[in-house]
Amino acid sequence: MTGRKPGEPGRRPDALRELTARHGGLLPAALERARSGTSEEPGAWAPQVAEAAGLPAAAGLGPASFFADLAAPRGERHVRVCTATACFAARRGEHLAEVERVLGVVAGTVDEAGSTSLQTVHCLGYCYAGPAALDGTLPRTGPDLADQLGGRTEPRAPGIPVADTTGAPVLLAGIVGGQDAWDVWRRAVTGLRPEDVLQETAASGLRGRGGAGFPVADKWAAAAGKPGAVVVANGDEGDPGSYADRLLMEEDPERVLTGLALACLACGAGRGVVLVRSEYPRAMARLRRAVESATEAGDLAPSAGAAGPRPFVEVVEGAGSYVSGEETALIARLEGARGCARPRPPYPTDHGLWDAPTVVNNVETLAAVPWIVAHGGASYARRGVPDETGTKLVCLSERFARPGAYEVELGTPVGEIVTRFGGGLQDGRELVVLQIGGPLGGFLAGTALDVPLTTAALAEHGAALGHGGMVAFDADTDPHELLRHIWEFAADESCGACSPCRVGTRRGLGLARDRGGPGESYGRLARLMGEASLCAFGRRVPAAVRSLARAYGPVLEGWDR
């Protein structure tokens, strides 16, 4: 164990990681450039890219065969169609076959002329207007998606409807309230100490909004004062049904960057990184422009060498992987490797990006920090409920009468969000099942929504808060098809780093395709995945399936184990 101190968690030596750190910092961008210039499989070009960077062939072939954006064949016209949960609910999954017929190409292939390729993805962040697709970088949405892509109807991609229900917005302060977050940063960087920012955040009770719900101040304190610390803003949202991070990055990137800068100040970090999922091209462009403007204004450092209280911030593009939103997998992605989860300890706050102490916070979490610093942690803590304070962006899917993103206080009843804010379902249809917290969150029966919007209350009903996305299903959805869809998503997005998840998700998908029921062996499979998977992805799959079975009742008998 190199560099290990007495009592310090051990680290596995990783020669490839060290090589990549020295030579491969630009490897992800080089792989992307190589992919955009060919329709061949990664084996034909990725090894050469790695060798040009002074790395072994595996360093290029590994990520190129792992990430969807690199592994998928690509023609001159590249179309990405969302097949995630909200788009599945909008058209019962039928839109993919319609797009294939119109474009004359099967998903995952390039047409014979090499002109058009089609790729399925999860998710594009248009859950409020699905089904959706990206034609290059241009979004297309709506029930006539295939006709738009075929040039038969006018393309459309509406902006995200937003509403604040609290009266004094925190997350939407710059969108509906017009507040400038950089003013908060300028006062903080000249008048506050790092411990002041840390103390106010601790007093606020703010917890991570990316799904884990870990106390933010505790994570910052674990990295504070350690040399070379880095703060990463996780913009790889990914949860089908959620588009809160996309909204914040596109419409108020200054608030996201201010929150990142304040986190850097609290941690003593001179460097910040924003990872944006590749499916969010507009968010990427807006953030990069915002970084340039802040650097020109002197709010951010122009280089890593010039960083001090004002950090150097860079924006990095993802490459198409749901599980790379998990913090250790995200770090692996930033290092140019496959986006696989890593065992802990060591924790990222000890040994993270390039082995430096690293804090990873999701975009919505960081967007709350400017308000907390400006108004005080105690003011934030008075919102929500005692153990889960503050506000949350809740995203309602296309099936609702009033889809969009709503800022609500934690503890607001789910039923109130559905009926009062969402207006129920379109055309007065009956809500049969509600998915909350993404594909690995959980499901509630439409008649059992008297549940406070908190992590603890939802857990008692077998669900999870996650990113806070809500996807509605009416009677048109076949429960067995929805079950298959969940297992298909899990099998597609498993990183494959551990056998319980890699094998279990594929075995579960095979069982779900057989409408005869899961059989006696399923209980053992579910327990193995739930207890032995390396990260929360594999552990949450059986719980999500269990909640779906309970929401639908006898029709999915046997899946509730």
N, C-alpha and C positions, 0 to 999 in steps of 0.2 A: 504494500500500500504506500504509494509515494506521497510524501508531504503530509502524512497523517500525524496528528498530535495525540498524546495520551488522552483517552476518554472521548476522542472525536469519532463520530460514525465513520466506518470504513467506506472507501470508494474503490470500485473496481477499476483496475487499469484499463484504459481504452486507447490503444495506439492510434486507431483510425480517427477517433475524436481529436486527439492531439494534432495529428497530421492536418485534419480539416481546419482546425483552429489556425494553424500557421499558413496554410495555402488556399483554403477553400471558402473564405469569407464571401466570395462572389459566385460560389458554385450554383446556388439556386437560380440566380439571374441568368447565368450562362446556360443552364439546363433549359430554362424557359425560352431563351433565344433559339437554342438548337431545335426545340420541339416546334416552335412556330414556323420553322423553315422546312419541315418535312412531314410526310404522312406515314413514315415508317415506324415500326415498333421501337421502343426504347433501346432494345439490345443492339440496334444498328447504329446508334449515335451517342447514347449516354456514356459508354466507357471512354470514348475519345474525348468527351468534354472533361471527364475527371482527369484523364492523363494529361490534358493540356494545363490543368491546374496543379499538376504535380502530385496527384492522388491516385491510389489504386482504382481499378475499374469498378470495384464494388461501391465506391463512394458515389459514383454517378448512377450506376444501374439500380442501386437500392432505392433512393428517393424517386427516380424516374419511373420505376415500376410500381411504386406505392401510391403516389399522389395522382388523383383522378385527372387533374389538368395536364399532367405530363404523360400519363399512360394512355389516355384516350387518343384514338386516331384523330387527325385534324386535317380538314380540307381548307380550300381558300375561303370558303364561307363556313364558319363554325357556329352551330346552334346548340345552346344548352337548354334543355327542357326540364323544368322542375317536376319531380315525381314525389315530392315530400308530402307530409300528411295533409296540410291544408289544401294543396292542389289536388291531392287524391280525393278529398272530401268534396271539392267543388264540382268535379266531373266524374266521380267514382273511378278515377284512373283511366278513363276512356280517351283523354286528350292526347296521350302519347301515341296511340295507334293512329289517331287522326292526323297528327303531325307527320308521322312516318309516311302515310299515304300521300299527303300533299307534297312533301319534299322528295319522295321517292328514295328514301334511304332508311335503313334500319338503325335503331339506336346502338351506339357502340361501333359504328362502321363509317366508312367514307364511300360515296358513290363511285361508280366505275370510272367516271371522268376525273375523280379527285377534286371535284369542285365544292362539294358539300359534305360536311360531316355532322353527325348528330350525337350528342352526349346527354345522358340523364344525370341530374344533380339533385342534391338536397342541401340547402334550400336557397332561393334567390331573394328572400325577404319581401316578396309581394303577396304574402299570405292573406292580405285584406282585399286582394283583387284578382285572385288566381282563377284558373291556372296561369302559369307564367313561364316565360322563356327569355333568354338573352340571345339576340341575333348579333353575334360579335359582342359588342358592348351595349347594344341598344335593347332596352327592355320591351317586351310585348306581354300584355295581360288580357284576360277575359275569356268567356266561354267560346268565343270564335277565334281562339288562339291560332288554330291551324290555318284559317283563312287569312289572318294577318301575316303569318309567315309565308304564305303562298302568294301574297300580293293581291288577294281578292277583296280585302277590306282595309280600311285605314288603321294603321297601328296606333295603340294607345297604352299608356302606362301612368295611371294617376298617381299623384303624390300621396303621402301617408296622411290620412285625417288624424288630427290630434286634438285632445281636449284635457284641460286640467280640472279635476273635481275637488281640489283641496282649497282653492281660493287664494293660495300663496304658493305658486309652483316652485319646486326645487329643481327637478330634472328638466322641466320645460321652461325654466325661467328665461332662457335666451330665445325660445321659439315663440311662446305666446306672450311673454312678458318683456321681451326686448332687452334684457339685462346683459351688460358686457362683462364676461367673466374675467377678462384680462385686468380690469381694474382691481379685482380682488387679489390677483397675483402680484401686481405692482405694489400694493400696500403690504402684502405679506412678505415679499422678498426683501423689503427695506425695513420693515418694522417688527417682524416676528422671528423668533428662534425656531429651529427645527422641533424642539420639544414642545413649543406652543402649539404648532400644527398637530403634533402627535397627541397632545392632551385633549385638544378640542375634538379630534376625531374619536378618541376613546370615550369622551363624555357623550358623544352623539349616539353611541351604540351601533354605529353603522356596521353592517355585515355584508359580505360579498354577495353581489346580485347575479353571479354567473351560475349559481346552482348549489355550491357547497355551503354557503352561508357562514363562512369563517369570519370571526371578528377582524375587521380591517386593521385596527390599531395594533392588535397582537402580531399580525403578520409584519407590519412595518417595524415594530419594535424588535422583531427577530433579526432583521437585517440592518437596523440603524447602527451607524458607527463603524460598520465593517468596510475595510478598504475595497474600492472597486465596485461598490454596489450598483445594481441596475434595476430599473423599474420598467416592466412591460405592461402595456395596455393591451388587453386581449380583445381584439375586435373580430375574432373568428367566431361569430355568434352561433350560427349553425343550427340551433334548435328549430326544427320545422314548427311554424306557428308563431315564432317570435321575430320581430323586426325592430325592437327597441334600440339596439345598438346601431343599426343602420340609420334610423331616424336621427339619433344624436350625432353620429359622425357626418351625416350629410347636411343637416340643418343647423347644427351648432357645434362645429368642430373646435371652435375656440374654447368652449366649456370643457370638452374632453381633454384638450391639451393643457388647459389651466389645472384641471384635476391631476393630470400626470405630473406637471411641474411641481405642484404642492406635495404630491407623494414623494417625488425626488427630494424636495427640500426636507421633508420629515425623515427620510431614510438616509440623508447625506449622500445621495446618488448623483453623480454627474452626468449620467446617461439615461435616456428614456427611449423606448422602442414601442411603436404601435404596429401590431400585426393586424392587417385587414384581410378578411377573406376575399379571394379573387372574384367571388360571385357578386361583390359590391364595388363595381368599377367607379361609380359616382362618388361613393364614400372615399375611395382611395384618392381620387382627384381633388376632392374638397379638402381632405386632411393635408395633402402635400402642399396645396396652395396656402393653407392656414399656417403650416410650419414655416414656409418661405416668408410670409408676411410678418410672423412673430419674430423671426430671426432678424429681418430687416429693421424691425422696431426695437430690437435690443431686448426683447422679452425672453428669447432663447439664445443659447450659445451657437456660434457659427460652426464650431468644430468640437470634437471630443477634447482636444488639447486646450481649448479656450473655456471649457466648462468650469463652473464654480457653483455658487448658489443658483445661477441660471444654467439649467442643464442643456446638453446637446440632445436633440430628439430626431430620430429618423423613422420613416414610415416604410414598412416592409409588406409585400403582398404574399398572401397565402397561396396554396396550390391545390385546393379541393380535397379536404379531409375533415369529416365531422369530429373524429376523435382527437384531432390536433388542437381542439379547443381545451383539452385537459392540459394542465399547466406543464407537466413534464414532457408530454408529447409536443406541446407548442415550443418548448425550449429546444427539443431535438430538431424540430422543423427550422428554427432560426439558425441552428448550427449547420444546416445543410444536410441533415440525415433524414431517415424515414421518421414519420411522425408517430412513433410508438411510445406508449407510456413506459415509464421507468419505475423500478421499485423504490420505495422510500422507507427508512432513511438511506442516504442523506437527503435532506429536504432542500428545495431550491433556495431558501433563504440562507443556507450554508454553502451549497455548491450547486449553482444553477447555470445560467448562460455562460459558456466558455469557462465554467467552474467558478464564476464570480457569484457572490451573494445576490440573489435575484428575487424580486417581488413581482408577482403576477396578479394584476387586478383587472376585472372586466370593465368594459367601457362605461356601463351604467353606474358601476360603483364609483369610478373616478369622477363621473359627471356630477355626483352629489357633493363632492368635497368642497368646491368653491362656495356653495351656499352655506355649508357647515362652518367654514372658516369666517365667512362674512357675518353670519348671524349668531354663531356660537353653538357648540355641541348640545348645550342644554335645550335650546330652542328646537333643534332637530329631534331630540329625544322625547319631547312632549307629543310628537306625532306618532301614529301607529299604536302599538300596544307595548307594555313594559318590557317584555323580553325580546320583542322584535320591532324596533323603532323605525320611524321614517316613512318614506313613500316608495312606491314601486310603479314602474311603467308596465301596464297590462295590455297585451296585444290581442285583439279580437279578430277572428278569421273572416273570410269572405261570406260564410253562411249567415252571419249576423245581419240584422237590419241596418245597424250602424257600426260597421267594422272600423277599426282604427286603433290608435294607441291612446290610452287613458292613464293619467297620473292619479293614483289613488293612495290613500293611507293604508299601510298594512293593518290587517284586522277587518277591513271592509268585507262583508259577506259576499261570497262568490255569486250567490243568487242575485244580489243587488247589482253587481257588475254586469251580469248577463241580461237582466231585465231593464233596469233603470238606465244604464249607460249604453248597452248594446242593443236595447230595444227588442230583445228576443230574436227569433230567426226571421229570415226573409219570408214574405208572403204568409206570415202567421203559422209557419210550419212548426211541428213539435220538435223540441230538443230531446233527443233520445239519450245521447251520451256526450259528455264534454271531456275533452282531453286538456289537461293543464300541465304546464311545465315541460313541454317537449315530448318527443317520442319515448323517452325514458322517465318521464314524470309520472303520469298516472291518469286514470279515468274516473269520472264520477257519473253516476246515473243522472239523467235530466231531472228526476224527481227528488234528488238528494243533494241540493246545492246550498243548504243552510249551513255552510262551513266558512269560518273566517279565513281570509287570505293571509295565512301565516304558514311557515314551514311546519310548526308543531301540529297545528290543527289538520292540515292536509295529510300529514304522515299518519295520523290516527285513522284516516279513511283510505290509506293505501296509495295516496298520491304524493306529489312533490311540487314545490313552488317553481324550481328551475328558473328559467328566464322569465316566466310569467306569461307565456303565450297560451291562449285559449282557442282550441279548434273545436267547432261544433259539428255534430253529426246528426242528421235527421233520419227518418225512416227509410230513405232511399239507399242508405249504406248497408251492405250485407255484413253482418258481424264477422263471419268467417273470412271475408275478403279483407276486412280491417285487421283481423288477427294475422293473416298472412302478410299484410303490408308491414306490420310492426316487426315481425320476424325477418322479413326481407331487408328492411332498413338496417336491423341489427347485424345481419350477416354481411351486408355490403360494407358497412362502416366499421366493423371490428378491425382493429389495427393488426391483429394476429400475433401479438407479442406473447400471449399466454394461451395455453391449450383449453382451459375451461371456457373461455369466451370464443376463441377461434373455432373450436369444434362444436361447442354448445349451441352457438347461434345457427350454424348450418344444420345441426341435428334438429333444432327447434323449427327451422323453416321447413324441413322435410316433413315433420309431424303436422305442421299447420296446413300444408297442402293437402293432407288427407283429412277430409271432413268427418271421418269416423271417430275422431277424438285422439287425445295425445297418448293414450295407453299407460300401462303401469310404470314403465320406465321413466316417464316424464318427471315424476316427483324427485327422483334421485338426480336427474339432470338439472332441475331447477335449483336444488340445494347446492349442488357442486358449483354452478355458475355464481350463485348468490354469495357463497362463502369463500371461494378460492380464486375468483377472477382478480387480476392484477389491479384494475382501477374501477372506478364507479360505473363505467359504461357496462361492463359485463355483469357487475353485481346488481345493477338496476333493471336489466332486461326482464328477469322472472317476476320482479315486483310489479313492473308495468303491465305485463301480461296478466298477472293475477288480478290487478285492479280492473282491467278490461273485462275479464270473465265475470267478476262480481257485479260490474255495472250492467252487463247484459243479462245476467242470470242464467237460467237453465240451458239457453241456446248454446253456451260455450262451456258446458259441463266438463269437468275434468281439468280445465286450465287454471283453476283457482287454487292449485296446490303450491 
